[in-house]
Amino acid sequence: MKTREEAEIILKECEDSICKQYAEIDTVALVNTEKVLTAFRDNHVAERHLKGTTGYGYGDIGRETLNAVFARVLGAEDAIASPYFASGTHALKVSLYGLLRPGDTLLSVTGAPYDTLLNVITKPGIGSLVDYGVTYRQVDLKIDGSFNYRAIEKELEKAPKIVFLTRSRGYSDRDAFSIQQLKEAITFIKARSKAIVFVDNCYGEFVETEEPTAAGADIIVGSFTKNIGGGLAPSGGYAAGRKDLIEQVAFSLTAPSLGTEIGSYAAGYQSFYQGLFLAPHVVACALKGSILFGSAFQKMGYRTIPECGKKCGDIIRSIVFEDPDKLIRFCRIIQSISPIDAYVQPEPWDMPGYNEPVIMAAGTFVGGASLELTADAPIKPPYIAYVQGGLTYEHIKLAVLRCIEEFA
């Protein structure tokens, strides 16, 4: 235990040691903010686009323009930016069901997807992809977290319909992939296959100045309650990429032949436009917070992922506790310094879709929004906490200060 004064000294030392990384993050945020502003300007976004519609939503210019803005920002031919995606998992599910047909093969080259998505793909008897005749294969990453190119090449000979890559790490202990790493893998795949390259981009938006589309991905999918929603989007997600692929996803979201021609949202689109506008800045705050958590916990003797000094591929910081009690205590600290439900004490529970009990600290304005400061973990060795987000750097800094007081 440390006093507040002792903890502040340690925190100041951490900040001084990572100021160069902060400057790099500010540069990325500036580039991405200009990209967003250009998309708004070129699509003539006006007050009328913020308003909602009812019924079928024919001619809903707010919806149509939001799709166009997201496509431009994400470097895609087309996009669906919809409040009706219930989560990132739902957006991925709708996209995969739109693109795959009975007899097709889905190949994951980044190992198994996270638990809830893996159930969507492989769990029998629930209407999963395998229930509809889709074959699933995977290539695990090497021990060091890199792509297993020899095994990938062998699987590509079997002509999969989709090659799936997860940019972030789920509940694994690897680093998230950078755009350059994704580009190398996608170039390798496209040189040997005509498969659709599909990237789960959750937690990765605006971490760099380019998205996986610039690395050659045919389609990318993400959630509005993570990076790109800017902390304001109350729900939703997106799919962006090749126009022909997005059309198929649109048929899956609504109905074949209708696609994005329908879909009203009476509440209006202001939170989605405004959230996108704020997102580069908020992601920068979250990245700075991730680096600060890493620096502080390394100084206190804990292993963190990514290692201190390495560039972040997403906004998540993994802290390895090697002790379930410390892991649970950490999550409770994060909850206790939240703006919402700070008085609540999180407990591990059997969360739907997960294979082990999970503890979640999520005192958020938007339910479960992990661009806000949150932490979660499966209760299993080596007892890794996954801390992410933070709408303001000041909030994250206060959370790190509390952790130093408790763990140093």
C-alpha positions as CSV (number, residue, x, y, z in Angstrom):
1,M,0.0,0.0,0.0
2,K,1.2,3.5,-0.8
3,T,0.0,6.9,0.4
4,R,-1.6,9.3,-2.1
5,E,1.6,11.4,-2.1
6,E,3.8,8.4,-2.7
7,A,1.5,7.2,-5.5
8,E,1.5,10.6,-7.2
9,I,5.4,10.5,-7.3
10,I,5.3,7.1,-9.0
11,L,2.6,8.3,-11.4
12,K,4.7,11.3,-12.4
13,E,7.7,9.1,-13.0
14,C,5.6,6.9,-15.3
15,E,4.2,9.9,-17.3
16,D,7.7,11.4,-17.7
17,S,8.9,8.1,-19.2
18,I,6.2,7.8,-21.8
19,C,5.8,11.4,-23.0
20,K,7.3,10.5,-26.4
21,Q,4.6,7.9,-27.0
22,Y,2.0,10.4,-26.1
23,A,3.3,12.8,-28.7
24,E,3.0,10.0,-31.4
25,I,-0.6,9.3,-30.3
26,D,-1.4,13.0,-30.7
27,T,-0.1,13.0,-34.2
28,V,-2.2,10.0,-35.1
29,A,-5.3,11.7,-33.6
30,L,-4.7,14.8,-35.6
31,V,-4.5,12.9,-38.9
32,N,-7.7,10.9,-38.1
33,T,-9.6,14.0,-37.0
34,E,-8.8,15.6,-40.3
35,K,-10.0,12.4,-42.1
36,V,-13.3,12.5,-40.3
37,L,-13.8,16.2,-41.0
38,T,-13.1,15.6,-44.7
39,A,-15.7,12.9,-44.8
40,F,-18.3,15.1,-43.1
41,R,-17.5,18.0,-45.5
42,D,-17.4,16.0,-48.7
43,N,-20.8,14.4,-47.9
44,H,-22.3,17.8,-47.0
45,V,-23.4,16.7,-43.5
46,A,-26.0,19.1,-42.3
47,E,-28.4,19.4,-39.4
48,R,-31.1,17.6,-41.3
49,H,-29.0,14.5,-41.4
50,L,-29.1,14.3,-37.6
51,K,-32.9,13.8,-37.5
52,G,-34.6,10.4,-37.4
53,T,-37.5,8.8,-39.4
54,T,-40.2,6.3,-38.7
55,G,-41.8,3.3,-40.4
56,Y,-39.9,1.8,-43.3
57,G,-37.4,4.7,-43.5
58,Y,-37.5,5.1,-47.3
59,G,-35.3,8.0,-48.3
60,D,-33.8,8.4,-44.8
61,I,-31.0,10.8,-45.7
62,G,-29.5,10.6,-42.2
63,R,-29.0,6.8,-42.5
64,E,-27.8,7.0,-46.1
65,T,-25.3,9.8,-45.4
66,L,-24.0,8.1,-42.2
67,N,-23.2,5.0,-44.3
68,A,-21.4,7.2,-46.8
69,V,-19.4,9.0,-44.2
70,F,-18.3,5.8,-42.5
71,A,-17.3,4.3,-45.9
72,R,-15.1,7.4,-46.5
73,V,-13.5,7.4,-43.1
74,L,-12.8,3.7,-43.2
75,G,-11.4,3.7,-46.7
76,A,-14.1,1.5,-48.1
77,E,-16.3,1.4,-51.2
78,D,-19.4,1.1,-49.1
79,A,-20.5,0.7,-45.5
80,I,-23.4,-0.1,-43.3
81,A,-23.4,2.0,-40.1
82,S,-26.4,0.9,-38.2
83,P,-27.9,1.3,-34.7
84,Y,-29.5,-2.1,-35.2
85,F,-26.4,-4.1,-34.8
86,A,-26.8,-5.1,-31.2
87,S,-23.1,-5.7,-30.6
88,G,-19.9,-6.3,-32.3
89,T,-20.6,-10.0,-32.2
90,H,-24.0,-9.4,-33.9
91,A,-22.4,-7.3,-36.6
92,L,-19.9,-10.1,-37.3
93,K,-22.7,-12.7,-37.3
94,V,-24.9,-10.7,-39.7
95,S,-21.9,-10.2,-42.0
96,L,-20.7,-13.8,-42.0
97,Y,-24.3,-15.1,-42.6
98,G,-24.6,-12.6,-45.4
99,L,-21.4,-13.9,-47.2
100,L,-21.4,-17.6,-46.5
101,R,-23.5,-20.3,-48.1
102,P,-24.0,-24.0,-47.4
103,G,-20.8,-25.9,-48.5
104,D,-18.6,-22.9,-48.0
105,T,-15.5,-22.9,-45.7
106,L,-14.6,-20.2,-43.2
107,L,-10.9,-20.2,-42.3
108,S,-9.6,-18.3,-39.3
109,V,-5.9,-17.7,-39.5
110,T,-5.6,-16.0,-36.1
111,G,-6.6,-19.0,-34.0
112,A,-10.1,-19.4,-32.5
113,P,-12.3,-16.3,-32.3
114,Y,-13.4,-15.1,-28.9
115,D,-16.0,-17.3,-27.1
116,T,-19.3,-15.7,-28.2
117,L,-18.3,-15.5,-31.8
118,L,-16.9,-19.1,-31.8
119,N,-20.4,-20.3,-30.6
120,V,-21.9,-18.4,-33.6
121,I,-19.7,-20.3,-35.9
122,T,-19.3,-23.8,-34.4
123,K,-21.8,-24.6,-31.6
124,P,-24.3,-27.2,-32.9
125,G,-28.0,-27.0,-32.5
126,I,-28.4,-23.2,-32.1
127,G,-28.5,-22.1,-35.7
128,S,-24.8,-21.6,-35.9
129,L,-22.9,-21.5,-39.2
130,V,-22.1,-25.2,-39.0
131,D,-25.8,-26.0,-38.6
132,Y,-26.3,-24.4,-42.0
133,G,-23.6,-26.5,-43.7
134,V,-20.6,-24.1,-43.4
135,T,-17.3,-25.8,-42.6
136,Y,-15.0,-24.1,-40.1
137,R,-11.2,-24.5,-40.0
138,Q,-8.5,-22.6,-38.1
139,V,-4.8,-22.0,-38.1
140,D,-3.4,-21.2,-34.7
141,L,-0.8,-18.5,-34.3
142,K,2.7,-19.4,-33.5
143,I,3.8,-19.4,-29.8
144,D,5.2,-15.9,-30.3
145,G,1.8,-14.6,-31.6
146,S,2.9,-14.4,-35.3
147,F,1.2,-15.8,-38.3
148,N,1.9,-19.4,-39.2
149,Y,2.4,-18.9,-42.9
150,R,3.3,-22.5,-43.7
151,A,0.0,-23.8,-42.2
152,I,-2.0,-21.0,-43.8
153,E,-0.6,-21.8,-47.2
154,K,-1.6,-25.4,-46.8
155,E,-5.2,-24.5,-45.8
156,L,-5.5,-22.0,-48.7
157,E,-5.1,-24.9,-51.0
158,K,-8.6,-26.1,-49.9
159,A,-10.1,-22.9,-51.3
160,P,-11.9,-21.3,-48.3
161,K,-14.7,-18.8,-49.1
162,I,-13.6,-16.4,-46.3
163,V,-10.3,-16.0,-44.5
164,F,-11.0,-14.4,-41.1
165,L,-8.5,-12.4,-39.1
166,T,-9.1,-10.9,-35.6
167,R,-7.1,-7.7,-35.1
168,S,-7.5,-7.6,-31.4
169,R,-6.7,-10.5,-29.0
170,G,-10.0,-11.5,-27.2
171,Y,-9.0,-13.3,-24.1
172,S,-5.7,-14.5,-25.5
173,D,-2.3,-13.3,-24.3
174,R,-0.9,-12.0,-27.6
175,D,-0.3,-8.5,-28.9
176,A,-3.0,-7.0,-31.2
177,F,-1.9,-6.8,-34.8
178,S,-0.7,-3.6,-36.4
179,I,-1.8,-2.5,-39.8
180,Q,1.6,-3.4,-41.2
181,Q,1.4,-7.0,-39.8
182,L,-2.1,-7.3,-41.3
183,K,-0.9,-6.1,-44.6
184,E,1.9,-8.7,-44.7
185,A,-0.6,-11.5,-43.9
186,I,-3.2,-10.3,-46.3
187,T,-0.7,-9.9,-49.2
188,F,0.4,-13.4,-48.5
189,I,-3.2,-14.7,-48.6
190,K,-4.2,-12.8,-51.7
191,A,-1.2,-14.0,-53.6
192,R,-2.4,-17.6,-53.1
193,S,-6.2,-17.4,-52.9
194,K,-9.3,-15.7,-54.2
195,A,-10.9,-15.9,-50.7
196,I,-12.7,-12.9,-49.2
197,V,-10.4,-11.4,-46.5
198,F,-12.6,-10.5,-43.5
199,V,-11.1,-8.6,-40.5
200,D,-12.7,-8.2,-37.1
201,N,-11.7,-4.6,-36.4
202,C,-13.2,-4.2,-32.9
203,Y,-10.9,-2.1,-30.6
204,G,-8.7,-1.1,-33.5
205,E,-10.3,1.9,-35.1
206,F,-8.2,5.1,-35.1
207,V,-5.3,3.5,-33.3
208,E,-3.3,4.1,-36.4
209,T,-3.8,6.5,-39.4
210,E,-5.1,3.6,-41.6
211,E,-7.7,0.8,-41.2
212,P,-7.3,-2.8,-42.4
213,T,-9.0,-1.8,-45.7
214,A,-5.7,0.0,-46.5
215,A,-3.9,-3.3,-45.8
216,G,-6.1,-5.1,-48.4
217,A,-9.0,-6.4,-46.3
218,D,-12.2,-6.9,-48.4
219,I,-14.5,-6.3,-45.4
220,I,-14.0,-5.0,-41.9
221,V,-16.5,-5.1,-39.0
222,G,-16.7,-3.3,-35.7
223,S,-18.8,-2.0,-32.9
224,F,-20.1,1.5,-32.1
225,T,-19.7,0.9,-28.3
226,K,-16.0,0.6,-28.8
227,N,-13.6,3.0,-30.5
228,I,-15.5,4.4,-33.5
229,G,-18.6,5.3,-31.5
230,G,-16.7,8.0,-29.6
231,G,-18.4,7.2,-26.3
232,L,-21.7,8.7,-27.5
233,A,-23.2,6.1,-29.8
234,P,-25.8,4.2,-27.7
235,S,-25.7,1.0,-29.8
236,G,-24.8,-0.3,-33.2
237,G,-21.9,-1.3,-35.3
238,Y,-20.7,-1.2,-38.9
239,A,-19.5,-3.3,-41.8
240,A,-17.4,-1.6,-44.5
241,G,-15.6,-2.8,-47.6
242,R,-16.2,-3.9,-51.1
243,K,-19.6,-2.7,-52.5
244,D,-20.7,-6.2,-53.6
245,L,-19.9,-7.7,-50.2
246,I,-21.7,-4.9,-48.2
247,E,-24.8,-5.4,-50.4
248,Q,-24.9,-9.1,-49.3
249,V,-24.5,-8.0,-45.6
250,A,-27.3,-5.5,-46.1
251,F,-29.6,-8.3,-47.4
252,S,-28.7,-10.3,-44.2
253,L,-29.4,-7.4,-41.9
254,T,-32.8,-6.5,-43.3
255,A,-34.1,-8.8,-46.2
256,P,-32.9,-9.9,-49.6
257,S,-33.7,-7.3,-52.2
258,L,-34.3,-4.6,-49.6
259,G,-30.9,-4.1,-48.1
260,T,-30.1,-0.6,-47.0
261,E,-33.2,0.9,-48.8
262,I,-35.2,0.5,-45.5
263,G,-34.5,1.1,-41.8
264,S,-35.8,4.0,-39.8
265,Y,-34.4,5.2,-36.5
266,A,-36.8,7.6,-34.8
267,A,-34.3,8.7,-32.2
268,G,-32.2,10.4,-34.8
269,Y,-28.5,10.0,-35.7
270,Q,-26.8,12.9,-33.8
271,S,-25.1,10.6,-31.3
272,F,-23.6,8.5,-34.2
273,Y,-22.3,11.5,-36.2
274,Q,-21.1,13.3,-33.1
275,G,-19.5,10.1,-31.6
276,L,-17.6,9.6,-34.9
277,F,-16.4,13.2,-34.8
278,L,-15.1,12.7,-31.2
279,A,-13.7,9.2,-31.7
280,P,-10.1,10.1,-32.8
281,H,-9.6,12.2,-29.7
282,V,-11.3,9.7,-27.3
283,V,-9.3,6.8,-28.8
284,A,-6.1,8.9,-28.2
285,C,-7.1,9.3,-24.5
286,A,-7.7,5.5,-24.2
287,L,-4.3,4.8,-25.8
288,K,-2.5,7.1,-23.5
289,G,-4.4,5.4,-20.6
290,S,-3.3,2.0,-21.8
291,I,0.3,3.0,-21.9
292,L,0.0,4.6,-18.5
293,F,-1.5,1.4,-17.0
294,G,1.3,-0.6,-18.7
295,S,4.1,1.7,-17.3
296,A,2.6,1.7,-13.8
297,F,2.0,-2.0,-13.5
298,Q,5.4,-2.9,-15.0
299,K,7.0,-0.6,-12.4
300,M,5.1,-2.5,-9.7
301,G,6.5,-5.8,-11.1
302,Y,3.6,-7.1,-13.2
303,R,3.8,-8.3,-16.8
304,T,1.6,-6.4,-19.2
305,I,0.6,-6.9,-22.8
306,P,1.8,-5.3,-25.0
307,E,5.2,-4.7,-23.3
308,C,6.0,-1.2,-22.3
309,G,7.5,0.8,-25.1
310,K,5.8,-1.2,-27.9
311,K,3.2,0.4,-30.0
312,C,-0.4,-0.5,-29.3
313,G,-2.4,-2.4,-31.9
314,D,-5.7,-1.7,-30.1
315,I,-6.9,0.1,-26.9
316,I,-6.6,-3.0,-24.6
317,R,-4.0,-3.4,-21.9
318,S,-3.6,-6.9,-20.5
319,I,-2.2,-7.2,-17.0
320,V,-1.1,-10.6,-15.8
321,F,-1.8,-11.1,-12.1
322,E,-1.1,-14.8,-11.7
323,D,-3.5,-14.6,-8.7
324,P,-7.3,-14.7,-8.9
325,D,-7.8,-12.5,-5.7
326,K,-5.6,-9.8,-7.2
327,L,-7.4,-10.0,-10.5
328,I,-10.8,-9.6,-8.8
329,R,-9.5,-6.8,-6.6
330,F,-8.2,-4.9,-9.6
331,C,-11.6,-5.1,-11.4
332,R,-13.3,-3.9,-8.2
333,I,-11.0,-0.9,-8.1
334,I,-11.9,0.0,-11.7
335,Q,-15.6,-0.3,-10.8
336,S,-15.2,1.8,-7.7
337,I,-13.8,4.8,-9.6
338,S,-16.4,4.7,-12.4
339,P,-19.0,7.5,-12.8
340,I,-21.9,5.0,-12.9
341,D,-22.5,2.3,-10.3
342,A,-19.3,3.0,-8.4
343,Y,-20.9,1.5,-5.3
344,V,-21.4,-1.9,-6.9
345,Q,-19.0,-4.7,-6.2
346,P,-18.5,-6.9,-9.3
347,E,-18.5,-10.7,-8.9
348,P,-17.4,-13.4,-11.3
349,W,-20.5,-15.0,-13.0
350,D,-21.3,-17.5,-15.7
351,M,-21.8,-15.0,-18.5
352,P,-23.7,-16.2,-21.6
353,G,-21.5,-17.4,-24.4
354,Y,-18.3,-17.7,-22.3
355,N,-16.6,-20.9,-21.1
356,E,-15.4,-19.8,-17.7
357,P,-16.9,-17.4,-15.1
358,V,-16.2,-13.8,-16.1
359,I,-15.8,-10.7,-13.9
360,M,-16.7,-7.4,-15.5
361,A,-16.1,-3.8,-14.2
362,A,-18.3,-1.6,-16.3
363,G,-19.6,1.6,-14.6
364,T,-20.5,3.1,-18.0
365,F,-23.0,5.6,-19.4
366,V,-23.6,3.2,-22.3
367,G,-24.3,-0.3,-21.1
368,G,-21.1,-2.4,-21.5
369,A,-19.4,0.2,-23.6
370,S,-15.7,-0.7,-23.6
371,L,-14.5,2.6,-25.0
372,E,-15.4,3.8,-21.6
373,L,-13.0,2.7,-18.8
374,T,-13.8,-0.9,-18.2
375,A,-12.0,-4.1,-17.1
376,D,-13.0,-7.8,-17.5
377,A,-11.4,-11.2,-17.2
378,P,-12.2,-14.9,-17.3
379,I,-11.4,-16.5,-14.0
380,K,-8.7,-18.9,-15.2
381,P,-4.9,-19.0,-15.1
382,P,-2.8,-16.9,-15.6
383,Y,-5.5,-14.6,-14.4
384,I,-5.2,-11.8,-16.9
385,A,-7.2,-8.6,-16.6
386,Y,-8.2,-6.8,-19.8
387,V,-8.5,-3.1,-19.2
388,Q,-9.7,-0.9,-22.0
389,G,-11.0,2.6,-22.8
390,G,-11.5,5.8,-20.9
391,L,-13.4,8.7,-22.3
392,T,-11.0,11.2,-20.6
393,Y,-7.4,10.9,-19.8
394,E,-8.0,12.4,-16.4
395,H,-10.4,9.6,-15.4
396,I,-7.8,7.0,-16.5
397,K,-5.1,8.8,-14.6
398,L,-7.1,8.8,-11.4
399,A,-7.8,5.0,-11.8
400,V,-4.1,4.3,-12.3
401,L,-3.4,6.4,-9.2
402,R,-5.8,4.3,-7.1
403,C,-4.2,1.1,-8.5
404,I,-0.7,2.3,-7.4
405,E,-2.0,3.0,-3.9
406,E,-3.4,-0.5,-3.7
407,F,-0.8,-2.6,-5.5
408,A,2.5,-0.9,-5.1
